[in-house]
Amino acid sequence: MASRRYPALNVSAGVLRVMALVAPPRAELELRTPTAIAAARGTEYLADVKPAISAFVVLRGTGGGVQCAGRRTGRGSPRRKTGH
């Protein structure tokens, strides 16, 4: 995910509601946190970002969902849950 050139948000802490619902084909929105990089297309999700862990909950989506990759910081790892 990190090698592609897509719009990106760098977030160090907080709770976000990300709505990456409309995008050109093959475009993704990246969310970079201290412990993870998440890329989404056609998806609405929540992100809970803390210095040691990042959690993502998919609310709805028509695209590929949220793809997560851990960052090599030694401070935790991403968690992915599907919303109801």
PEPEDA-V543787 format. One record per helix or strand of 3 or more residues. SS is the DSSP state (A for helix, B for strand). FROM is the first residue (numbers start at 1). TO is the last residue. If there is no record, write none. Layout:
ss-><SS;SS>
from-><FROM;FROM>
to-><TO;TO>
//
This chain:
ss-><B;B;B;B;B;B>
from-><8;14;29;36;54;78>
to-><10;20;32;49;70;82>
//
